[in-house]
Amino acid sequence: MTGSMGKPAIMGGTPAVPKDLVKKWPPVGERDREMVLGSLAGEDHAFGPNCQAFEKEFAAWNGNAHAINTNSGTAALHMSLAACGLSAGDHVLVPAYSWSSSATCVIHHNCIPVFVDIDFDSMNIDPDAIEAAITPRTKAIIVVHLHGLAADMKRILAIAARHNLAVIEDACQAHGALIDGKKAGTFGDCAAFSFNQNKCLCSGEGGMFVTDDEEKRKLACQLWSFGETRTPAESRDYHAYALGWMYRSNDLTAAFGRAQLMMLDEYLETQRANAAVMLEELRGVEGLILPVEPEGYTHNWYNLTPRIDMEALGWDGAPVRMRDAILRALEAEGVPVLVWQRFILPAMTVFQARNAYGRGSPWAEHDAMDIDYSPQSFPSALRHCDTHFAVVTPLRAPNGPDVAEVIAKGIRKVIEHAHRLDVEKILA
Ligand SMILES: Cc1ncc(COP(=O)(O)O)c(C=O)c1O
């Protein structure tokens, strides 16, 4: 079934990956259909019984005292800032490389993001760079467990305790990621999960705010539902006690999420097994820097993100050109790959132009126009950004080790021939 290790398809060889080999994510089965149709047959399609059950079941699965079902991971992140008692103008540390809303959620709460470079090996926030970024106004740190590898929580929690900082975990990609057997989303003051289409737990769109602290749950709850203090399951007084948004989920989505949650442990096992096969096949390939799983950590393999070692390939042009040429060669091979993010966060226009609410707000009124957003200040994030590519779907159920092996062989073939690629011609 595997393609020969001959010429890459982009140079006229046979593609390594047969068409239709990789099955789509997520698998949808009888139980998913039954539960979604059950919700449809019910009477409450807004914040209904499935939402409440999903909250309880997810909290139990992850080991949190409280969970609030949201319409996105971004909503849960915004709620986390409110839960931690942050106020306008407070500084919040955020890794320089993540999804946009790991940082824009800070602006949603009228606070100011301050970026910290990543550690190249783990791709997570660099604990060695955190203290230098703390200002007298820093009140919290958002830790992203990127691509399903938990950040170094032992060191981060120690730094946060020393500087009295709240710790918010962006666990949007980190369902079931562990440090010494403890789950992501149970280390900090609160955490946000995402259930959007390509997450390890998919409910179409959706998310979950989790915390162990009842006061934080209450604050998050207000922001979640119009500033009210009672949930839709209680007798509401429809009074806005604080500034609130409408971040609630709905019953159909939650029904799908509940059905998928029943499969989550099995799906995560599949991801781990598939990643192990890919890593085994790719180990030792010159020109690839493979992702790490440090001792004591359990990766969930949300995706598998190698970086290209430009020096090993003898490439001294712009790294992004070689990476993009390799991406085209992988596509020609039939390997489904993507660039997860083409921009580091500080380079995004919203930060460069400080155009969030217009007229420089919120930076201008909080005397924060000189916060350093120059991309060169985050060299590891830049290097990672320009040299990575990510494999997602082949790791996911229902794909198994046979698929993972074919995909890895396709990657190996391309990288082993990368020094012969005509980069300029491919990208012309
Ligand atoms: C690291 C990270 N944080 C936050 C989010 C936002 O999640 P959502 O799309 O559910 O708002 C995502 C997903 O897109 C993500 O990958």
The ligand as an SDF file (V2000), in Angstrom:
LIG
                    3D

 16 16  0  0  0  0  0  0  0  0999 V2000
   -4.9700   27.3230   21.5320 C   0  0  0  0  0  0  0  0  0  0  0  0
   -6.3590   27.7720   21.2030 C   0  0  0  0  0  0  0  0  0  0  0  0
   -6.9570   28.6960   21.9830 N   0  0  0  0  0  0  0  0  0  0  0  0
   -8.1950   29.1290   21.7330 C   0  0  0  0  0  0  0  0  0  0  0  0
   -8.9320   28.6370   20.6760 C   0  0  0  0  0  0  0  0  0  0  0  0
  -10.3040   29.1690   20.4400 C   0  0  0  0  0  0  0  0  0  0  0  0
  -11.2870   28.1680   20.5140 O   0  0  0  0  0  0  0  0  0  0  0  0
  -12.6990   28.4240   19.7790 P   0  0  0  0  0  0  0  0  0  0  0  0
  -12.4350   28.3180   18.3060 O   0  0  0  0  0  0  0  0  0  0  0  0
  -13.5720   27.3240   20.2890 O   0  0  0  0  0  0  0  0  0  0  0  0
  -13.1610   29.7530   20.1760 O   0  0  0  0  0  0  0  0  0  0  0  0
   -8.3600   27.6700   19.8360 C   0  0  0  0  0  0  0  0  0  0  0  0
   -9.0930   27.0810   18.7130 C   0  0  0  0  0  0  0  0  0  0  0  0
   -9.3900   27.5010   17.7040 O   0  0  0  0  0  0  0  0  0  0  0  0
   -7.0350   27.2410   20.0920 C   0  0  0  0  0  0  0  0  0  0  0  0
   -6.4450   26.3500   19.2950 O   0  0  0  0  0  0  0  0  0  0  0  0
  1  2  1  0
  2  3  1  0
  2 15  2  0
  3  4  2  0
  4  5  1  0
  5  6  1  0
  5 12  2  0
  6  7  1  0
  7  8  1  0
  8  9  2  0
  8 10  1  0
  8 11  1  0
 12 13  1  0
 12 15  1  0
 13 14  2  0
 15 16  1  0
M  END
$$$$
